[in-house]
Amino acid sequence: MGAFHEQVRGPAVPTPVSRAVQRPLGIGEVTITGGPLGRWQEINRAASIPLGLVQMEQAGSLPNLRRAAGAAGGEFQGYRFQDSDLYKQLEAVAWEHGRAPAAEYVEFIDQAARVLAAAQRADGYLNSHYQVVKPDRIYAELEYSHEMYCAGHLFQAAVAAARVGVGEELVAVARRFADHLVEVFLRGGDDGIDGHAEVESALVELYRLTGEGSYLELVRKLIDNRGKGLIKDSGMGPLYAQDHLPVREADTPVGHAVRQLYLEAGIVDVYLETGDESLLACSVRRWEDMVATKTYLTGGVGSRHDGEAFGERYELPPDRAYNESCAAIAGVYWNWRLLLATGQGRYADLIERTLYNALAASTSADGVRFFYVNPLQRRSDLVEDAYLGRRRDWFACACCPPNIMRTISSLGHYVATTDDRALVVHQYVPGAIRSGEFAVSVATDFPWDGRVTFTVERAPEREWTLSLRVPAWSAATTVDGRPAAPDGNGYVALERTWRPGDTVELELDLTPRLVHPHRRIDAVRGSVAVERGPLVYCFEQTDQGADVEELALSPEAGLRVLDKDDLPGVGRTVLVEADALAIAQPGAGLPYLTTPSDHLATSAHVTATAVPYFQWDNRDGGAMRVWLPLA
């Protein structure tokens, strides 16, 4: 396959000569057997992926490609980027096959590859919309065509297939298209750039798989040419497509959130493979600004529906939050590459926050309905629309569902890393982690319980380090009953000569806590939210004895934990109860008071009940709030 082909089964595998300080493990080296993430994988396989496979026909992705191959009948279905849905679905199926092999997955990959090969032009170009609808406009509308974006998702699907040992024809199709891009945009001198970043990271991964250096060189050119006005105005302005400044000069994420985060993943990938420190420095600078000023409590990003975009600093309205599910996924990809580049636990912290909240909330408990948009508040008088109502089983623009599926199928990739002398555990899930000479089993009921027990199954006959992340939210952490302080990167390193049967018990503090917003977040000033461990909580109307819109938490609110083995429609959960007031409605007239406490005279003491945010909208579809005002 090439000089850098490895058998690590994961989406992001830096080459052996890269600047990565940690090496990822493959999905075959990490087994997740339970907890919310394990259950999510089960539901993904049993319900979500089968739904997606049906939609590849019904929504038009496969029929469109057959039309591009010359099949007669019918009009093009869907958006100009319809091909990308199929590519993400192929990647999900490939990782799922690598996790638990199934003949039907291989058959789907092979059948789709034959359709793609038949549709592909002799020069390698492949895009059903432009081949069927606009054959005279190929590469003429890059500001909004998504031609390279679609190609990128094809490349990632091919890499996934190759890394799990299948899809030879799919890889051949992908390489022909990648070689075509090189001929046109690198050797041919065309300075065009796709308005939707994504191909950058995908081409780097194809380089890592094959060793073909021209793929990496093309990515460097695409990144270096941003900010020069080479992306034509799609009507949204240069910030929308991150073409307002050269990447090394921009200080804050702007524009379409998914595009920005995919671009950042590609920027860090290029740093890893070239050592260009200026790329890592500018990406870290934007990450720090985003986390400090543009990230929701759930880890979601994108505060504006207009342009699916980042807003200004501290512009984080809960009810109008966009927080696209694809942005959560792109954020995980970026944080993972920063973690591989630096070894700093703060990136694993944000991956955890995003996984358990922004991303986990995107899918219903039964795995067949999805959120495109993930707000932190739903009003009782909301006029339902396609995005802010209930989860839906599919979308006309269905970028999110197959994106979710490919991420869940590859979750094991994000649990742990290794180097020559250590196994580093970033996410706590029950199961097993195997890294060459060293292997451990993991027993835990995380995130419901804070105890995580590691049992050594295999160990080298020399000193070895087991490093365990201490989440920033854990106020009191112990290892084997003794207080444990993290190192500068956020980990506790346990170095010793291990023996099979040795155990380590990590205890994380899951005491519920009230969280206050930064004073500049105007939309929730004076409010608080509830967290427990990595989980953000929310208050759904169905659990309250009073109108959730009128609830206010007491300043000294006592927080109490209530374990539930099963909540109808939700499943296993842990609820948190808080002391609250039900504030009486103001009288007639304007909704303003000269004396703020007037409305407290008739308030009643009540108990407010919160459920983990990721489990919301699985019952009656009523009002929901993450942030409640303080009384």
C-alpha positions as CSV (number, residue, x, y, z in Angstrom):
1,M,0.0,0.0,0.0
2,G,2.9,2.4,0.7
3,A,5.8,3.2,2.9
4,F,3.6,4.4,5.8
5,H,0.8,1.8,5.7
6,E,0.2,0.6,9.2
7,Q,-2.4,-1.7,10.8
8,V,-3.6,0.8,13.4
9,R,-7.3,0.8,12.8
10,G,-8.3,4.4,13.5
11,P,-9.2,7.7,11.7
12,A,-6.1,9.6,12.5
13,V,-2.8,7.7,12.5
14,P,0.3,10.0,12.2
15,T,3.3,8.4,10.5
16,P,6.2,7.0,12.5
17,V,8.3,10.0,11.6
18,S,5.7,12.6,12.6
19,R,6.0,15.1,15.5
20,A,3.3,13.2,17.5
21,V,4.3,12.8,21.1
22,Q,1.7,10.0,21.6
23,R,0.6,7.3,19.2
24,P,-3.1,6.4,18.9
25,L,-4.5,2.9,19.4
26,G,-6.8,1.2,16.9
27,I,-10.4,0.3,17.4
28,G,-9.3,-3.3,17.7
29,E,-7.1,-2.5,20.6
30,V,-9.8,-0.9,22.7
31,T,-13.0,-2.7,23.6
32,I,-15.9,-0.8,25.1
33,T,-18.3,-3.1,26.9
34,G,-20.7,-0.8,28.7
35,G,-21.5,2.7,30.0
36,P,-23.2,5.3,27.8
37,L,-20.5,5.1,25.1
38,G,-20.8,1.3,24.9
39,R,-24.5,1.5,24.7
40,W,-24.3,4.1,22.0
41,Q,-22.1,1.8,20.0
42,E,-24.7,-1.0,20.4
43,I,-27.5,1.2,19.3
44,N,-25.4,2.6,16.4
45,R,-24.9,-0.9,15.1
46,A,-28.4,-2.2,15.7
47,A,-30.5,0.9,14.7
48,S,-28.6,3.9,13.4
49,I,-26.5,2.3,10.7
50,P,-29.3,0.2,9.3
51,L,-31.4,3.4,9.0
52,G,-28.5,5.1,7.2
53,L,-28.1,2.2,4.7
54,V,-31.8,2.5,3.8
55,Q,-31.5,6.3,3.4
56,M,-28.5,6.0,1.0
57,E,-31.1,4.7,-1.5
58,Q,-34.2,6.7,-0.4
59,A,-32.5,10.1,-0.1
60,G,-30.7,9.7,-3.4
61,S,-27.0,9.3,-2.8
62,L,-26.6,6.0,-4.6
63,P,-29.2,6.7,-7.3
64,N,-27.4,10.0,-8.1
65,L,-24.1,8.1,-8.6
66,R,-25.8,5.6,-10.8
67,R,-27.1,8.5,-12.9
68,A,-23.5,9.8,-13.2
69,A,-22.5,6.3,-14.4
70,G,-25.1,6.6,-17.2
71,A,-28.2,5.1,-15.7
72,A,-31.3,6.5,-17.3
73,G,-34.4,8.0,-15.5
74,G,-35.1,10.4,-12.7
75,E,-33.7,13.7,-11.6
76,F,-30.8,14.4,-9.3
77,Q,-31.9,14.2,-5.7
78,G,-30.8,16.3,-2.8
79,Y,-28.0,18.9,-2.4
80,R,-24.9,19.3,-4.5
81,F,-22.9,17.6,-1.7
82,Q,-25.2,14.5,-1.6
83,D,-22.3,12.2,-2.3
84,S,-20.7,13.0,1.0
85,D,-23.5,11.3,2.9
86,L,-22.6,8.0,1.2
87,Y,-18.9,8.5,2.0
88,K,-19.6,9.1,5.7
89,Q,-21.9,6.1,5.7
90,L,-19.2,4.0,4.1
91,E,-16.7,5.1,6.7
92,A,-19.1,4.2,9.5
93,V,-19.7,0.7,8.0
94,A,-15.9,0.2,7.6
95,W,-15.1,1.1,11.3
96,E,-18.0,-1.0,12.4
97,H,-16.7,-4.0,10.4
98,G,-13.3,-3.4,12.1
99,R,-15.0,-3.4,15.5
100,A,-17.1,-6.5,14.8
101,P,-16.8,-8.0,11.4
102,A,-19.9,-8.7,9.3
103,A,-20.2,-9.9,5.7
104,E,-23.0,-7.5,4.9
105,Y,-20.7,-4.5,5.7
106,V,-18.1,-5.8,3.2
107,E,-20.8,-6.4,0.6
108,F,-22.1,-2.8,1.0
109,I,-18.6,-1.3,0.7
110,D,-17.9,-3.4,-2.4
111,Q,-21.2,-2.7,-4.1
112,A,-20.9,1.1,-3.4
113,A,-17.3,1.0,-4.8
114,R,-18.5,-0.6,-8.0
115,V,-21.1,2.2,-8.4
116,L,-18.4,4.8,-7.7
117,A,-15.9,3.3,-10.2
118,A,-18.6,3.2,-12.9
119,A,-19.4,6.9,-12.2
120,Q,-15.9,8.1,-12.0
121,R,-14.6,9.9,-15.1
122,A,-11.5,8.7,-16.9
123,D,-9.4,11.6,-15.5
124,G,-10.4,10.6,-11.9
125,Y,-13.0,13.3,-11.3
126,L,-16.1,12.1,-9.3
127,N,-19.0,14.2,-8.2
128,S,-22.5,13.1,-9.1
129,H,-24.1,16.6,-8.9
130,Y,-21.7,18.3,-11.3
131,Q,-21.5,15.3,-13.6
132,V,-25.3,15.1,-13.9
133,V,-26.5,18.7,-13.4
134,K,-23.6,21.0,-14.2
135,P,-21.0,19.2,-16.3
136,D,-19.8,22.5,-17.7
137,R,-19.2,24.0,-14.3
138,I,-16.7,21.6,-12.8
139,Y,-14.4,23.5,-10.4
140,A,-16.0,26.8,-11.5
141,E,-18.0,27.2,-8.3
142,L,-15.6,26.1,-5.6
143,E,-16.9,28.7,-3.2
144,Y,-20.0,26.6,-2.6
145,S,-19.7,23.5,-4.8
146,H,-18.3,21.2,-2.0
147,E,-16.4,19.3,-4.7
148,M,-13.2,18.9,-2.6
149,Y,-15.3,18.5,0.5
150,C,-17.0,15.5,-1.0
151,A,-13.7,14.1,-2.2
152,G,-12.3,14.4,1.4
153,H,-15.1,12.3,2.8
154,L,-14.4,9.7,0.0
155,F,-10.7,9.6,1.0
156,Q,-11.6,9.1,4.7
157,A,-14.0,6.3,3.8
158,A,-11.2,4.6,1.7
159,V,-8.7,5.0,4.5
160,A,-11.1,3.4,7.0
161,A,-11.8,0.5,4.6
162,A,-8.1,-0.1,4.0
163,R,-7.2,0.0,7.7
164,V,-9.8,-2.7,8.4
165,G,-8.6,-4.9,5.5
166,V,-11.3,-4.4,2.9
167,G,-12.4,-2.0,0.1
168,E,-9.6,-2.4,-2.4
169,E,-11.7,-1.0,-5.2
170,L,-12.8,1.9,-3.0
171,V,-9.2,2.8,-2.3
172,A,-8.5,2.7,-6.0
173,V,-11.3,5.1,-6.7
174,A,-10.1,7.4,-4.0
175,R,-6.6,7.4,-5.2
176,R,-7.6,8.2,-8.8
177,F,-9.6,11.2,-7.5
178,A,-6.8,12.4,-5.2
179,D,-4.3,12.1,-8.1
180,H,-6.7,14.2,-10.2
181,L,-6.8,16.9,-7.6
182,V,-3.0,16.9,-7.5
183,E,-2.8,17.3,-11.3
184,V,-5.2,20.2,-11.3
185,F,-4.5,22.1,-8.1
186,L,-0.8,21.3,-7.4
187,R,1.0,20.5,-10.7
188,G,-1.6,22.3,-12.9
189,G,-1.2,25.6,-11.1
190,D,-4.9,26.1,-10.3
191,D,-5.2,28.1,-7.0
192,G,-8.8,27.2,-6.3
193,I,-9.8,26.3,-2.7
194,D,-13.0,24.7,-1.7
195,G,-15.2,27.0,0.4
196,H,-15.9,24.1,2.8
197,A,-12.7,22.8,4.5
198,E,-12.5,19.0,4.9
199,V,-10.3,17.7,2.2
200,E,-7.2,19.0,4.0
201,S,-7.2,16.5,6.9
202,A,-8.5,13.7,4.5
203,L,-5.6,14.1,2.1
204,V,-3.1,14.0,4.9
205,E,-4.6,10.7,6.1
206,L,-4.5,9.3,2.5
207,Y,-0.8,10.4,2.5
208,R,-0.3,8.5,5.8
209,L,-1.9,5.4,4.3
210,T,-0.1,5.4,1.0
211,G,3.1,7.4,1.4
212,E,2.2,9.6,-1.6
213,G,3.9,12.9,-0.8
214,S,2.0,15.0,-3.4
215,Y,-1.1,14.6,-1.3
216,L,0.6,16.3,1.7
217,E,2.1,19.0,-0.6
218,L,-1.4,19.8,-2.0
219,V,-2.7,20.3,1.6
220,R,0.2,22.6,2.4
221,K,-0.7,24.7,-0.6
222,L,-4.4,24.8,0.2
223,I,-3.7,26.0,3.8
224,D,-1.0,28.5,2.8
225,N,-3.3,30.1,0.2
226,R,-6.1,30.8,2.6
227,G,-6.6,34.5,3.4
228,K,-5.5,35.6,0.0
229,G,-9.1,36.1,-1.4
230,L,-8.8,33.0,-3.6
231,I,-12.2,31.7,-2.4
232,K,-14.8,33.7,-4.2
233,D,-17.6,35.2,-2.2
234,S,-20.5,32.8,-2.0
235,G,-22.7,35.6,-0.7
236,M,-21.7,35.0,2.9
237,G,-18.4,37.0,3.0
238,P,-14.8,35.9,3.5
239,L,-15.2,35.1,7.3
240,Y,-17.8,32.5,6.5
241,A,-15.2,30.4,4.7
242,Q,-12.2,31.4,6.8
243,D,-10.6,33.3,3.9
244,H,-10.4,36.7,5.7
245,L,-6.8,36.2,7.0
246,P,-3.9,33.9,6.5
247,V,-4.2,31.0,8.9
248,R,-1.1,32.0,10.8
249,E,-2.5,35.5,11.5
250,A,-6.0,34.7,12.6
251,D,-6.6,34.8,16.4
252,T,-10.2,33.6,16.8
253,P,-12.4,31.0,15.1
254,V,-14.9,32.7,12.8
255,G,-17.6,31.9,10.3
256,H,-19.2,28.5,9.6
257,A,-18.2,26.5,12.7
258,V,-17.8,23.1,11.0
259,R,-15.6,24.5,8.3
260,Q,-13.4,26.2,10.8
261,L,-12.9,23.1,12.9
262,Y,-12.3,20.8,10.0
263,L,-9.7,23.3,8.8
264,E,-8.0,23.3,12.2
265,A,-7.8,19.5,12.1
266,G,-6.0,19.7,8.8
267,I,-3.7,22.4,10.0
268,V,-2.6,20.3,13.0
269,D,-2.2,17.3,10.8
270,V,0.2,19.2,8.5
271,Y,2.2,20.3,11.6
272,L,2.4,16.7,12.7
273,E,3.8,15.6,9.4
274,T,6.1,18.6,8.5
275,G,7.1,20.0,11.9
276,D,5.9,23.5,10.9
277,E,5.6,25.0,14.4
278,S,3.9,28.1,13.1
279,L,0.9,26.0,12.2
280,L,0.6,24.4,15.6
281,A,1.1,27.7,17.4
282,C,-1.7,29.5,15.5
283,S,-4.1,26.5,15.9
284,V,-3.5,26.4,19.7
285,R,-4.0,30.2,19.8
286,R,-7.4,29.9,18.2
287,W,-8.3,26.9,20.4
288,E,-7.6,28.8,23.5
289,D,-9.7,31.7,22.3
290,M,-12.6,29.4,21.3
291,V,-12.6,27.6,24.7
292,A,-12.4,30.8,26.7
293,T,-15.0,32.8,24.8
294,K,-17.0,30.8,22.2
295,T,-17.7,27.3,23.7
296,Y,-21.0,26.3,25.3
297,L,-21.1,24.4,28.6
298,T,-21.9,21.2,26.6
299,G,-18.8,21.6,24.5
300,G,-20.8,22.6,21.5
301,V,-19.9,25.6,19.3
302,G,-21.7,27.8,16.8
303,S,-24.0,30.4,18.4
304,R,-25.6,31.7,15.2
305,H,-28.2,30.1,13.0
306,D,-27.2,32.7,10.3
307,G,-24.3,30.9,8.6
308,E,-24.2,28.1,11.1
309,A,-21.5,30.2,12.6
310,F,-19.5,31.3,15.5
311,G,-20.6,34.6,17.0
312,E,-18.7,37.2,18.8
313,R,-16.8,36.5,21.9
314,Y,-19.1,35.5,24.8
315,E,-22.1,35.5,22.4
316,L,-23.6,32.2,23.8
317,P,-27.4,32.4,23.9
318,P,-28.9,29.1,25.2
319,D,-32.2,29.1,23.3
320,R,-30.8,30.2,19.9
321,A,-27.6,28.1,20.2
322,Y,-26.9,26.4,16.9
323,N,-24.3,23.9,18.1
324,E,-24.5,21.7,15.0
325,S,-23.9,18.0,15.6
326,C,-21.2,18.0,12.9
327,A,-19.4,20.8,14.7
328,A,-19.2,18.7,17.8
329,I,-17.7,15.9,15.7
330,A,-15.2,18.2,14.0
331,G,-14.3,19.5,17.5
332,V,-13.4,16.0,18.6
333,Y,-11.2,15.5,15.6
334,W,-9.4,18.8,16.2
335,N,-8.9,18.1,19.9
336,W,-7.6,14.6,19.2
337,R,-4.9,15.9,16.9
338,L,-3.9,18.5,19.4
339,L,-3.7,15.8,22.0
340,L,-1.4,13.7,19.8
341,A,0.7,16.7,19.1
342,T,1.1,17.9,22.7
343,G,0.1,15.2,25.2
344,Q,-1.9,17.8,27.1
345,G,-4.9,16.6,29.0
346,R,-6.9,19.8,28.4
347,Y,-7.7,18.5,24.9
348,A,-8.9,15.2,26.3
349,D,-11.0,17.1,28.8
350,L,-12.8,18.9,26.0
351,I,-13.2,15.7,24.0
352,E,-14.9,14.2,27.1
353,R,-17.2,17.2,27.6
354,T,-18.2,17.1,23.9
355,L,-18.7,13.4,23.7
356,Y,-20.9,13.1,26.8
357,N,-22.9,16.2,26.1
358,A,-23.0,18.0,22.8
359,L,-22.4,14.9,20.7
360,A,-24.3,12.3,22.9
361,A,-27.4,14.5,22.9
362,S,-27.5,14.5,19.1
363,T,-29.1,11.0,19.0
364,S,-32.2,9.6,20.6
365,A,-32.1,6.8,23.1
366,D,-33.3,4.4,20.4
367,G,-30.8,5.5,17.8
368,V,-33.2,6.4,15.0
369,R,-33.7,10.1,15.5
370,F,-31.2,12.9,15.4
371,F,-30.6,16.6,16.2
372,Y,-29.0,18.8,13.7
373,V,-29.1,21.7,16.1
374,N,-28.4,21.3,19.9
375,P,-29.8,24.2,21.9
376,L,-29.5,24.5,25.7
377,Q,-33.0,25.7,26.1
378,R,-36.4,24.9,24.5
379,R,-39.2,27.2,25.4
380,S,-42.7,25.8,26.1
381,D,-44.2,28.1,23.4
382,L,-41.7,27.1,20.8
383,V,-43.2,27.0,17.3
384,E,-41.7,23.8,16.0
385,D,-39.6,23.8,12.9
386,A,-37.2,21.4,11.2
387,Y,-34.4,22.1,13.5
388,L,-35.6,23.2,16.9
389,G,-38.5,20.8,17.3
390,R,-38.0,17.2,18.1
391,R,-35.2,14.9,16.8
392,R,-35.9,13.8,13.3
393,D,-35.2,10.4,11.6
394,W,-33.4,12.1,8.7
395,F,-32.9,15.5,7.1
396,A,-32.9,17.0,3.6
397,C,-29.4,18.1,4.4
398,A,-28.3,14.9,6.2
399,C,-24.7,15.8,7.0
400,C,-25.1,15.0,10.7
401,P,-26.6,11.4,11.0
402,P,-23.9,9.5,9.0
403,N,-21.3,11.8,10.6
404,I,-22.5,10.7,14.0
405,M,-22.4,7.0,12.9
406,R,-18.8,7.1,11.7
407,T,-17.7,8.7,14.9
408,I,-19.5,6.3,17.2
409,S,-18.2,3.3,15.3
410,S,-14.6,4.6,15.9
411,L,-15.0,5.7,19.5
412,G,-12.4,3.2,20.7
413,H,-9.7,5.2,18.8
414,Y,-10.1,8.1,21.3
415,V,-9.8,6.2,24.6
416,A,-6.1,5.8,25.0
417,T,-2.6,6.4,23.4
418,T,0.8,4.9,23.9
419,D,4.5,5.6,23.5
420,D,7.6,3.5,23.9
421,R,7.2,3.4,27.7
422,A,3.6,4.2,28.7
423,L,0.0,3.6,28.2
424,V,-2.0,6.8,28.6
425,V,-5.7,6.6,29.3
426,H,-7.8,9.6,28.3
427,Q,-11.4,8.4,28.6
428,Y,-12.8,6.0,31.2
429,V,-15.0,3.2,29.7
430,P,-15.5,-0.4,30.9
431,G,-13.7,-2.9,28.7
432,A,-10.1,-3.6,27.8
433,I,-7.1,-1.7,26.4
434,R,-4.2,-3.6,24.7
435,S,-1.1,-1.8,23.6
436,G,1.6,-4.2,22.5
437,E,3.3,-5.6,25.5
438,F,0.9,-4.0,28.0
439,A,-2.8,-4.7,28.4
440,V,-5.3,-3.8,31.1
441,S,-8.9,-4.6,31.7
442,V,-11.1,-1.7,32.9
443,A,-14.0,-2.1,35.3
444,T,-16.2,1.0,35.9
445,D,-19.7,2.4,36.0
446,F,-18.4,5.8,34.8
447,P,-19.9,8.4,34.4
448,W,-22.6,7.3,36.9
449,D,-19.9,6.3,39.4
450,G,-16.4,7.7,39.9
451,R,-14.5,4.5,40.6
452,V,-12.3,3.1,37.8
453,T,-10.4,-0.1,38.4
454,F,-7.6,-1.2,36.1
455,T,-6.3,-4.8,36.2
456,V,-3.0,-5.6,34.4
457,E,-3.4,-8.6,32.0
458,R,-0.1,-8.4,30.3
459,A,3.1,-6.4,31.0
460,P,6.7,-6.2,29.9
461,E,9.5,-7.4,32.2
462,R,10.7,-3.8,32.8
463,E,9.4,-0.5,34.1
464,W,6.3,0.7,32.4
465,T,4.1,3.7,33.0
466,L,0.3,3.7,33.3
467,S,-0.9,7.4,33.0
468,L,-4.4,8.3,34.0
469,R,-6.1,11.6,33.1
470,V,-7.4,13.6,36.0
471,P,-10.4,15.6,34.6
472,A,-10.4,19.3,35.5
473,W,-13.8,18.8,37.1
474,S,-12.6,16.3,39.7
475,A,-12.0,18.3,42.8
476,A,-10.7,15.4,44.8
477,T,-9.0,12.5,43.1
478,T,-7.4,9.4,44.7
479,V,-5.3,6.5,43.4
480,D,-5.5,3.4,45.5
481,G,-7.0,5.5,48.3
482,R,-4.3,8.2,48.4
483,P,-4.7,11.7,47.1
484,A,-3.4,12.1,43.6
485,A,-2.3,15.4,42.1
486,P,-2.0,15.6,38.3
487,D,1.3,16.6,36.5
488,G,1.5,19.6,34.3
489,N,-0.3,17.9,31.5
490,G,-3.2,16.7,33.7
491,Y,-2.2,13.1,34.3
492,V,-1.1,10.9,37.2
493,A,1.8,8.7,36.0
494,L,2.3,5.4,37.7
495,E,5.7,4.0,36.9
496,R,6.7,0.5,38.0
497,T,7.4,-3.0,36.9
498,W,4.0,-4.4,36.5
499,R,2.8,-8.0,36.9
500,P,-0.3,-9.7,35.6
501,G,-3.0,-9.3,38.2
502,D,-1.8,-6.0,39.6
503,T,-4.7,-3.5,40.1
504,V,-5.0,0.3,40.3
505,E,-8.1,2.0,41.6
506,L,-8.8,5.5,40.5
507,E,-11.5,7.4,42.3
508,L,-12.9,10.6,40.7
509,D,-15.1,13.1,42.5
510,L,-18.6,13.1,41.2
511,T,-20.1,15.5,43.7
512,P,-22.8,17.6,41.9
513,R,-21.8,21.2,41.4
514,L,-23.3,24.5,40.5
515,V,-21.6,26.3,37.6
516,H,-21.7,30.1,37.1
517,P,-21.3,31.7,33.7
518,H,-18.6,34.3,32.9
519,R,-20.0,37.8,33.6
520,R,-19.8,38.7,29.9
521,I,-22.1,36.0,28.7
522,D,-25.1,38.3,28.8
523,A,-27.7,35.7,27.8
524,V,-27.3,33.7,31.1
525,R,-26.0,36.3,33.5
526,G,-27.4,35.6,37.0
527,S,-28.1,32.0,36.1
528,V,-26.5,28.7,37.2
529,A,-26.2,25.2,35.7
530,V,-25.7,21.8,37.3
531,E,-22.9,19.4,36.4
532,R,-21.9,16.1,37.8
533,G,-18.7,14.5,36.6
534,P,-18.5,15.1,32.8
535,L,-22.2,15.4,32.5
536,V,-24.1,18.7,32.1
537,Y,-27.6,18.5,33.5
538,C,-30.9,20.0,32.3
539,F,-34.4,20.6,33.6
540,E,-37.2,19.1,31.5
541,Q,-40.8,20.2,32.2
542,T,-41.9,16.5,32.5
543,D,-39.9,16.1,35.7
544,Q,-41.1,19.3,37.5
545,G,-44.0,20.0,39.8
546,A,-44.0,23.6,38.6
547,D,-43.6,25.5,35.4
548,V,-39.9,25.1,34.4
549,E,-40.0,28.6,32.9
550,E,-40.7,30.0,36.4
551,L,-38.1,28.0,38.3
552,A,-35.2,29.7,40.1
553,L,-32.6,27.9,42.1
554,S,-32.0,28.9,45.7
555,P,-28.6,30.6,46.2
556,E,-27.6,27.8,48.7
557,A,-29.3,25.1,46.6
558,G,-28.7,21.7,48.0
559,L,-27.9,19.2,45.3
560,R,-29.0,15.6,45.9
561,V,-28.2,12.5,43.7
562,L,-31.0,10.1,42.8
563,D,-29.9,6.9,41.0
564,K,-32.4,5.5,38.5
565,D,-31.9,2.1,36.9
566,D,-34.4,3.0,34.3
567,L,-36.3,6.1,33.3
568,P,-39.1,5.4,30.7
569,G,-37.9,6.4,27.3
570,V,-34.5,7.4,28.6
571,G,-32.9,4.3,30.2
572,R,-30.3,4.2,32.9
573,T,-29.7,7.6,34.4
574,V,-28.7,9.5,37.6
575,L,-30.9,12.4,38.4
576,V,-29.9,15.5,40.5
577,E,-32.5,17.3,42.7
578,A,-32.1,20.9,43.7
579,D,-33.9,23.3,46.1
580,A,-35.7,25.9,44.0
581,L,-38.5,28.5,44.0
582,A,-41.5,28.6,41.7
583,I,-41.7,32.3,40.9
584,A,-45.2,33.7,40.4
585,Q,-46.0,35.3,37.1
586,P,-45.9,39.1,37.1
587,G,-49.2,40.9,36.8
588,A,-50.6,42.7,33.7
589,G,-48.6,45.2,31.8
590,L,-44.9,45.3,30.8
591,P,-42.7,42.5,32.1
592,Y,-40.5,44.8,34.1
593,L,-40.3,45.5,37.8
594,T,-39.1,48.5,39.8
595,T,-38.5,46.3,42.8
596,P,-36.9,43.0,41.7
597,S,-38.1,41.1,44.7
598,D,-41.8,42.0,44.3
599,H,-42.5,38.7,42.5
600,L,-40.9,36.6,45.2
601,A,-43.7,37.4,47.7
602,T,-45.9,34.7,46.3
603,S,-43.2,32.2,45.3
604,A,-43.3,28.6,46.6
605,H,-40.5,26.3,47.6
606,V,-40.2,23.3,45.3
607,T,-37.8,20.6,44.3
608,A,-36.3,20.9,40.8
609,T,-35.2,17.7,39.1
610,A,-32.4,17.6,36.5
611,V,-31.6,14.8,34.0
612,P,-28.3,14.5,32.0
613,Y,-28.5,16.8,29.0
614,F,-27.6,14.0,26.6
615,Q,-30.8,12.2,27.6
616,W,-33.2,15.1,27.0
617,D,-36.0,15.1,24.4
618,N,-36.6,11.3,24.7
619,R,-40.1,11.8,26.3
620,D,-42.8,14.5,25.9
621,G,-41.0,17.2,23.9
622,G,-41.8,19.9,26.5
623,A,-39.7,22.8,27.7
624,M,-36.1,22.3,28.7
625,R,-33.5,24.5,30.4
626,V,-29.8,24.0,31.2
627,W,-29.4,27.4,32.9
628,L,-31.8,28.4,35.7
629,P,-31.7,31.9,37.3
630,L,-30.7,32.2,40.9
631,A,-33.5,33.4,43.1
